[in-house]
Amino acid sequence: MDSIVLKMPVTIKAKLTEKLRAKIIKELDEGIARAELEIQQINIEEKRALQENEKPEMDVTDIQRHNLIRQRYGEERQKRLNYCADARQRREEAEKFALGAEITQGTLERQVEVKVGDDMRELMNVEVLVEDDKIIAIRS
């Protein structure tokens, strides 16, 4: 066998333009707003669940149930708070990046026929550069 077809990663990078910066910031703002609404909903659901399980005289089991409810809703709320903090940080970074900077957007796969004697490092390090949704360079 002299050759074989392999799946290889391709890094996708985007050249930062005002259009891309605006799109990134808009997506982050929308995600933050969505997470904040989810936090409000979690707070409402937690309050309702606690009220439904409230009794005039609570025993140990009731107290444990209350604590479990608070813990479960607290974990969900914390996930959203962590997302908001991360998104705000990424938003600040997006505002600071210089126009023309290359931002890694992700990785795709490509099929490559490799032969005996090919340079594996050259085949592995391929990236596609995009500007405003148009491919402007393919590098290896």
Summary of the structure (lengths in Angstrom):
residues: 140
radius of gyration: 24.7
end to end distance: 25.7
largest distance: 79.8
contacts: 341
relative contact order: 0.26
helix: 55%
strand: 28%
